[in-house]
Amino acid sequence: MKQVYLFTIFGSTGDLTARKLLPAITELIKKSYDIHVIAVGRRAFDDAEYLNFMNKKTDQPLEIDVLKGRLHYLEMDISDPLDYLNLKDAQRAYLNGSTKRLYYMAVGPELFDVITDGLNHAHLVKKDDVSDVVAFEKPFGEDLLSAEKINALLSKHFSERQMFRIDHYLGKEMIQNIMMLRFANRIIEDSWHNRSIKKMSVYVKEKDGILGRAGYYDKVGALRDMMQSHVLQVVSLLTMDIPVSYYSDDVKNEKVAALQALSIDDSETILGQYKGYLDEENVPEDSDTETFVFLKGFINTPRFKGVPIYMITGKKLDEKNAFIEVEFEETSEQRKWHLPLSTNRLRINIAPEDGFQLTLNAKVPGLREAVQQVKLGYDVTNQGVGNLPEAYEKLLLDMMEHHRTLFTRWDEIQASWQIIDSVLKQEKKRYKYSDYEDLKNYIKNQTGETLL
């Protein structure tokens, strides 16, 4: 019997569904996965009207011909328990004895309780049955306390192995590649410790401001929006010890251990707010929300003890770019050359480009003793592999096939919030920066560190 996947999307008229979920589902259907969608919403649409409405919300047109016949729109009041019986009736057409039901909550966490209660009372989910799973987006709370409340209410009706916490960053090609780069290459793994590495830096930079998203952004800021999820997830992958196996739970055990071993140097924490933020539409005139974060941390494990880890994210910077830079120590022989030798560096590009570069020293060809930097690189987009899948396509497929490595477990969320809560308690004054050069100079003066 062919496996059928039934997605029920709450929040089906939102931008996330239009720009990410429907295109990803379309690509998976084209790859011959037997997927059907029930799009739940309060508006009065038929299927064609719904697809036309969603098509207008995207920059890239939806492939409506692919979705026709695969998608059914259901008008529904999620606060009315009786409407869940209508959802149950709508699902019957797709149930074949082996159907996997995937509930995607593309809504705010304030609606999780009413939706999961409705699903439970209509017997649309069975706790600990992995043929019924639920997915929801970051942010996973606003602090540790709110995250614990969200987890508790979801745990009433879903076990941990039924929950898929979506951090789309983990679906990016080079994020998936970090473990492969580290553990599948002897030349890297043998150098991945405090005797060889001088420092690590993780950058997630954005050139734009908040782009009219004050309603969301002013409540969370850069610490909660980017640092708690994206940046700390990358740090855990860079600094975890070798897992017992590469099954999901063994990998997560090591990621959690790395996060629990991470301490932040409070004296060097810098929080900033770009000049003009208070003039943005719907931003309160006294808002103290940070739009930039600079953290310096240490992983207190034998492998990384003493290696500083810099975490930098913010808006209104010099470029939109996300990358990791690992700087290596000098060799004992380097000092004898009396030449301007460069530090060996490994740069892992995450977005908008995917790939990595290793910077080495080499002699300039010719008669004279001179040195040059040589960069050895791998560019994913130049590999002739066709169109790379979007992060959501990978994440949805892993949900369907119950591969959990790219999804965050509750104790990962707990550990990351403990770190962010400790930073928030510092109550650092926000530095008002005009541009990236201004920030670089300020950080240099405050900490002695030079940003790229």
Wavefront OBJ file of the C-alpha trace (Angstrom):
o trace
v 0.000 0.000 0.000
v 1.486 3.328 -1.054
v 2.313 5.720 1.756
v -0.022 8.734 1.809
v 0.933 11.974 3.564
v -1.848 14.322 4.654
v -0.834 17.845 5.635
v -3.399 19.864 7.578
v -2.211 23.481 7.694
v -3.509 25.883 10.336
v -2.697 29.455 9.350
v -3.113 28.469 5.714
v -3.753 32.009 4.422
v -0.513 33.453 5.828
v 2.729 34.426 4.132
v 4.631 31.390 5.449
v 2.201 29.023 3.747
v 2.257 30.987 0.490
v 6.011 31.572 0.248
v 7.436 28.413 1.824
v 5.035 25.573 2.576
v 3.021 25.355 -0.650
v 6.113 25.673 -2.918
v 7.937 22.993 -0.886
v 4.933 20.666 -0.991
v 4.644 21.269 -4.736
v 8.246 20.180 -5.291
v 7.732 17.038 -3.230
v 4.578 16.158 -5.194
v 6.591 16.549 -8.404
v 9.065 14.038 -6.946
v 6.192 11.509 -6.773
v 5.385 11.722 -3.061
v 1.686 11.064 -2.511
v 0.851 14.257 -0.616
v -2.545 15.835 0.019
v -3.258 19.108 1.792
v -6.189 20.380 3.804
v -5.793 24.137 4.166
v -7.762 25.404 7.168
v -8.925 29.012 7.374
v -11.752 31.313 8.451
v -12.294 32.906 5.043
v -14.988 31.670 2.694
v -13.061 30.192 -0.259
v -13.496 27.274 -2.559
v -10.326 25.450 -3.598
v -9.725 27.527 -6.745
v -10.363 30.827 -4.978
v -7.951 29.858 -2.215
v -5.150 28.981 -4.634
v -5.657 32.209 -6.582
v -5.604 34.185 -3.333
v -2.358 32.537 -2.232
v -0.789 33.005 -5.654
v -1.093 36.774 -5.212
v 0.891 36.625 -1.945
v 4.066 35.237 -3.502
v 6.901 36.676 -5.584
v 7.229 33.396 -7.474
v 3.933 32.089 -8.932
v 2.576 28.903 -7.401
v 2.327 25.873 -9.663
v -1.431 25.716 -9.328
v -1.799 22.871 -11.820
v 0.301 20.655 -9.540
v -1.710 21.567 -6.449
v -5.134 21.182 -8.078
v -6.717 17.971 -6.948
v -4.144 17.673 -4.165
v -5.375 20.551 -2.034
v -8.723 21.087 -0.364
v -9.620 24.301 1.436
v -11.753 23.950 4.575
v -13.502 26.936 6.108
v -13.219 26.462 9.836
v -13.411 28.279 13.164
v -10.561 26.771 15.180
v -12.210 27.856 18.442
v -15.362 25.824 17.702
v -14.991 22.159 18.782
v -17.716 21.106 16.333
v -15.672 22.350 13.386
v -13.020 19.747 14.202
v -15.628 17.120 13.353
v -15.873 18.744 9.900
v -12.098 18.433 9.648
v -12.384 14.775 10.607
v -14.930 14.241 7.803
v -12.645 16.041 5.323
v -9.729 13.804 6.267
v -11.624 10.551 5.664
v -11.193 10.817 1.897
v -7.405 10.520 2.304
v -7.143 7.810 4.965
v -6.065 4.440 3.617
v -4.804 2.602 6.679
v -1.231 3.837 6.343
v -1.812 7.579 5.997
v 0.521 9.792 7.979
v -1.168 12.941 9.284
v 1.037 16.004 9.644
v -0.445 19.018 11.410
v 1.438 22.202 10.577
v 0.699 25.111 12.925
v 1.724 28.174 10.927
v 0.169 30.317 13.665
v 1.289 32.066 16.827
v 1.852 29.986 19.988
v -1.157 31.638 21.624
v -3.335 29.407 19.399
v -1.515 26.124 20.072
v -3.659 25.234 23.072
v -7.036 25.639 21.390
v -5.896 23.794 18.232
v -4.339 20.821 20.015
v -7.331 20.532 22.370
v -9.663 20.566 19.364
v -7.656 17.868 17.594
v -7.625 15.725 20.725
v -11.343 16.018 21.479
v -12.207 15.071 17.877
v -9.835 12.072 18.133
v -7.717 13.433 15.283
v -4.482 12.639 17.122
v -3.315 9.818 19.328
v -0.545 10.542 21.798
v 2.735 8.736 21.049
v 1.455 7.490 17.664
v 4.072 8.746 15.191
v 1.622 8.503 12.302
v 0.185 11.741 13.776
v 2.768 14.522 14.173
v 2.705 18.260 14.754
v 5.068 20.942 13.446
v 5.435 24.525 14.608
v 7.772 27.431 13.950
v 10.248 29.341 16.062
v 10.321 31.429 18.183
v 9.807 28.732 20.799
v 8.670 31.171 23.466
v 9.992 34.570 24.579
v 12.054 33.265 27.487
v 12.566 29.987 29.336
v 9.334 30.319 31.331
v 7.115 30.914 28.277
v 8.902 28.134 26.370
v 8.193 25.744 29.241
v 4.508 26.685 29.144
v 4.293 26.058 25.382
v 6.031 22.721 25.767
v 3.736 21.701 28.633
v 0.524 22.424 26.729
v 1.728 20.616 23.598
v 2.872 17.678 25.699
v -0.700 17.106 26.849
v -1.564 15.614 23.457
v 1.782 14.932 21.707
v 4.856 13.084 22.909
v 8.306 14.512 22.239
v 8.831 12.192 19.271
v 5.644 13.520 17.659
v 6.788 17.159 17.795
v 8.794 18.817 15.022
v 10.097 22.230 16.036
v 10.927 24.072 12.817
v 14.035 26.221 12.643
v 14.398 26.672 8.883
v 18.088 27.498 9.311
v 18.804 23.849 10.070
v 17.535 22.922 6.605
v 20.153 25.052 4.850
v 22.686 23.075 2.841
v 25.860 24.115 4.678
v 24.279 23.787 8.129
v 23.527 20.186 7.196
v 27.133 19.928 5.986
v 28.870 21.001 9.211
v 28.955 17.523 10.735
v 30.084 15.990 7.447
v 32.869 18.558 7.123
v 34.003 17.984 10.700
v 33.696 14.264 11.213
v 34.192 12.823 7.713
v 37.546 14.542 7.081
v 40.618 13.502 9.042
v 42.453 16.719 8.170
v 39.655 18.750 9.840
v 38.756 16.500 12.753
v 42.378 16.117 13.872
v 42.672 19.924 14.049
v 39.297 20.573 15.698
v 40.422 21.330 19.262
v 41.955 24.015 21.423
v 45.533 23.130 20.502
v 44.876 24.156 16.894
v 41.955 26.591 16.924
v 42.526 30.163 18.050
v 38.908 31.336 17.830
v 35.565 30.735 16.128
v 33.077 33.346 14.911
v 29.473 32.938 13.774
v 27.961 35.817 11.800
v 24.346 36.305 10.746
v 24.200 39.777 9.209
v 21.254 41.585 7.657
v 21.481 44.754 5.608
v 17.855 45.825 5.960
v 16.029 47.084 9.011
v 12.844 45.517 10.351
v 10.915 46.042 7.071
v 7.636 47.025 8.695
v 7.592 44.023 11.067
v 7.561 46.060 14.289
v 4.563 44.156 15.624
v 6.693 41.023 15.790
v 10.245 42.270 16.031
v 9.859 44.822 18.806
v 8.619 42.071 21.134
v 11.571 39.768 20.500
v 14.665 41.613 19.259
v 17.861 40.100 17.908
v 18.592 37.973 20.974
v 15.332 36.048 20.813
v 14.840 36.179 17.042
v 18.265 35.042 15.837
v 20.630 34.260 18.686
v 18.443 31.824 20.651
v 17.740 29.671 17.630
v 19.913 30.106 14.527
v 23.218 31.171 16.052
v 23.239 28.877 19.086
v 22.245 25.921 16.908
v 25.279 26.595 14.704
v 27.529 26.936 17.771
v 26.328 23.578 19.106
v 27.122 21.869 15.786
v 30.595 23.427 15.711
v 31.500 22.502 19.275
v 29.700 19.245 20.024
v 31.832 16.211 20.802
v 31.781 13.169 18.540
v 28.403 11.442 18.934
v 28.054 7.744 19.681
v 26.183 7.429 16.377
v 24.628 9.795 13.853
v 21.088 8.890 14.799
v 19.055 11.880 15.885
v 19.082 11.411 19.657
v 22.809 10.691 19.847
v 23.559 13.849 17.859
v 21.196 15.891 20.016
v 22.736 14.557 23.220
v 26.067 16.044 22.176
v 24.509 19.314 20.993
v 22.772 19.724 24.338
v 26.009 18.959 26.187
v 27.782 21.678 24.167
v 25.075 24.250 24.943
v 25.130 23.354 28.625
v 28.905 23.850 28.606
v 28.667 27.295 26.967
v 29.324 30.250 29.240
v 28.998 33.883 28.158
v 31.604 36.501 29.075
v 29.230 39.127 30.469
v 31.904 41.814 30.467
v 32.132 41.750 26.659
v 28.445 41.500 25.762
v 27.345 44.350 23.480
v 23.731 45.038 22.550
v 22.926 47.743 20.000
v 20.013 49.470 18.330
v 20.355 51.108 14.929
v 19.754 54.815 14.687
v 16.337 55.338 13.157
v 14.791 52.249 14.751
v 12.599 54.414 16.975
v 11.307 56.186 13.852
v 10.096 52.916 12.308
v 6.331 52.564 11.983
v 4.656 51.083 15.105
v 7.850 51.108 17.177
v 7.245 52.710 20.608
v 9.250 55.884 21.049
v 10.914 54.503 24.192
v 11.650 51.016 22.820
v 14.803 49.408 24.192
v 14.692 46.460 21.774
v 18.134 45.402 20.575
v 18.758 45.068 16.824
v 22.386 43.938 17.212
v 24.116 41.424 19.482
v 27.801 40.679 20.078
v 28.510 37.803 22.455
v 31.763 36.186 23.479
v 31.507 32.694 24.914
v 33.558 29.679 25.893
v 32.744 25.967 25.709
v 34.009 24.498 28.958
v 34.924 21.045 27.661
v 38.385 19.480 27.363
v 38.228 19.780 23.573
v 37.489 23.520 23.432
v 38.451 24.964 26.813
v 39.949 28.432 26.319
v 38.804 28.930 22.714
v 36.733 32.128 22.407
v 33.557 31.839 20.370
v 32.144 35.063 18.961
v 28.466 35.288 18.056
v 27.372 38.291 15.997
v 23.969 39.074 14.542
v 22.087 42.225 13.685
v 20.185 44.437 11.284
v 21.289 47.484 9.272
v 24.787 46.071 8.810
v 27.091 46.218 5.796
v 25.642 43.214 3.941
v 23.197 40.338 4.096
v 25.422 37.381 4.821
v 25.720 34.407 7.146
v 28.960 32.532 7.649
v 31.285 30.852 10.120
v 34.978 31.652 10.423
v 37.439 29.401 12.226
v 40.887 30.906 12.803
v 43.745 28.519 13.524
v 46.819 28.981 15.688
v 50.232 29.584 14.168
v 52.482 26.556 13.812
v 55.644 26.515 15.872
v 57.615 26.774 12.598
v 55.713 29.809 11.308
v 57.654 32.203 13.504
v 60.969 31.215 11.893
v 60.083 32.333 8.371
v 60.348 36.092 9.000
v 57.701 36.585 6.328
v 54.223 38.160 6.566
v 52.475 34.817 6.908
v 48.697 34.787 7.182
v 46.605 32.926 9.710
v 45.041 29.744 8.378
v 41.271 30.166 8.267
v 38.292 28.012 7.428
v 35.253 29.960 6.273
v 31.907 28.163 5.949
v 29.411 30.174 3.897
v 25.773 29.599 4.871
v 23.807 32.255 2.968
v 23.326 33.625 0.387
v 26.152 31.403 -0.907
v 26.793 27.811 0.179
v 30.282 26.385 0.443
v 33.567 26.775 2.253
v 37.083 28.191 1.782
v 40.358 27.218 3.425
v 43.048 29.916 3.478
v 46.641 28.663 3.418
v 50.125 30.119 2.956
v 52.117 29.339 -0.195
v 55.271 30.603 -1.831
v 54.880 33.045 -4.704
v 56.244 31.401 -7.873
v 59.626 32.813 -8.899
v 63.123 33.440 -7.618
v 62.332 35.564 -4.578
v 61.191 34.364 -1.159
v 57.693 35.792 -0.964
v 54.439 34.475 0.427
v 50.856 34.617 -0.785
v 47.479 33.561 0.506
v 45.951 30.601 -1.332
v 42.260 29.838 -1.007
v 40.982 26.340 -1.604
v 37.229 26.315 -1.929
v 34.050 24.410 -2.523
v 31.036 26.209 -3.979
v 27.833 24.179 -3.784
v 26.129 26.120 -6.578
v 28.897 25.238 -9.044
v 28.545 21.503 -8.666
v 26.051 21.070 -11.511
v 23.504 19.340 -9.310
v 20.506 21.241 -10.663
v 18.279 23.340 -8.459
v 19.139 22.850 -4.803
v 16.125 22.128 -2.614
v 14.894 24.933 -0.410
v 15.283 24.430 3.337
v 11.555 23.799 3.769
v 11.511 21.064 1.160
v 14.180 19.178 3.120
v 12.464 19.805 6.457
v 9.036 18.688 5.243
v 10.502 15.539 3.723
v 12.297 14.723 6.982
v 9.019 15.203 8.843
v 7.275 12.846 6.448
v 9.957 10.191 6.847
v 10.386 10.860 10.580
v 14.027 11.875 10.409
v 14.492 14.141 13.412
v 18.145 15.276 13.244
v 17.337 18.711 11.767
v 14.692 19.483 14.379
v 15.259 20.772 17.887
v 14.525 18.629 20.920
v 13.016 20.165 24.035
v 16.237 20.041 26.073
v 18.019 21.959 23.276
v 15.383 24.690 23.558
v 15.723 24.664 27.332
v 19.516 24.971 27.240
v 19.489 27.776 24.669
v 16.885 29.778 26.605
v 18.955 29.466 29.777
v 21.824 31.132 27.891
v 19.647 33.913 26.437
v 17.900 34.546 29.761
v 21.325 35.037 31.380
v 22.191 37.668 28.748
v 18.859 39.464 29.162
v 19.419 39.681 32.915
v 22.569 41.725 32.305
v 20.391 44.731 31.353
v 23.085 46.142 29.099
v 22.615 49.650 27.735
v 21.901 49.647 23.973
v 24.563 51.319 21.875
v 22.985 53.452 19.118
v 24.924 52.682 15.954
v 24.747 54.488 12.631
v 26.336 51.782 10.461
v 28.628 48.759 10.512
v 31.838 50.799 10.649
v 30.475 52.583 13.695
v 29.844 49.207 15.357
v 33.284 47.867 14.445
v 34.992 50.887 16.014
v 32.822 50.702 19.137
v 33.452 46.974 19.648
v 37.185 47.494 19.078
v 37.240 50.202 21.744
v 35.163 48.204 24.223
v 36.641 44.726 23.820
v 39.784 44.995 21.711
v 38.211 42.646 19.165
v 38.056 43.464 15.451
v 34.972 42.482 13.472
v 35.357 41.482 9.837
l 1 2 3 4 5 6 7 8 9 10 11 12 13 14 15 16 17 18 19 20 21 22 23 24 25 26 27 28 29 30 31 32 33 34 35 36 37 38 39 40 41 42 43 44 45 46 47 48 49 50 51 52 53 54 55 56 57 58 59 60 61 62 63 64 65 66 67 68 69 70 71 72 73 74 75 76 77 78 79 80 81 82 83 84 85 86 87 88 89 90 91 92 93 94 95 96 97 98 99 100 101 102 103 104 105 106 107 108 109 110 111 112 113 114 115 116 117 118 119 120 121 122 123 124 125 126 127 128 129 130 131 132 133 134 135 136 137 138 139 140 141 142 143 144 145 146 147 148 149 150 151 152 153 154 155 156 157 158 159 160 161 162 163 164 165 166 167 168 169 170 171 172 173 174 175 176 177 178 179 180 181 182 183 184 185 186 187 188 189 190 191 192 193 194 195 196 197 198 199 200 201 202 203 204 205 206 207 208 209 210 211 212 213 214 215 216 217 218 219 220 221 222 223 224 225 226 227 228 229 230 231 232 233 234 235 236 237 238 239 240 241 242 243 244 245 246 247 248 249 250 251 252 253 254 255 256 257 258 259 260 261 262 263 264 265 266 267 268 269 270 271 272 273 274 275 276 277 278 279 280 281 282 283 284 285 286 287 288 289 290 291 292 293 294 295 296 297 298 299 300 301 302 303 304 305 306 307 308 309 310 311 312 313 314 315 316 317 318 319 320 321 322 323 324 325 326 327 328 329 330 331 332 333 334 335 336 337 338 339 340 341 342 343 344 345 346 347 348 349 350 351 352 353 354 355 356 357 358 359 360 361 362 363 364 365 366 367 368 369 370 371 372 373 374 375 376 377 378 379 380 381 382 383 384 385 386 387 388 389 390 391 392 393 394 395 396 397 398 399 400 401 402 403 404 405 406 407 408 409 410 411 412 413 414 415 416 417 418 419 420 421 422 423 424 425 426 427 428 429 430 431 432 433 434 435 436 437 438 439 440 441 442 443 444 445 446 447 448 449 450 451 452
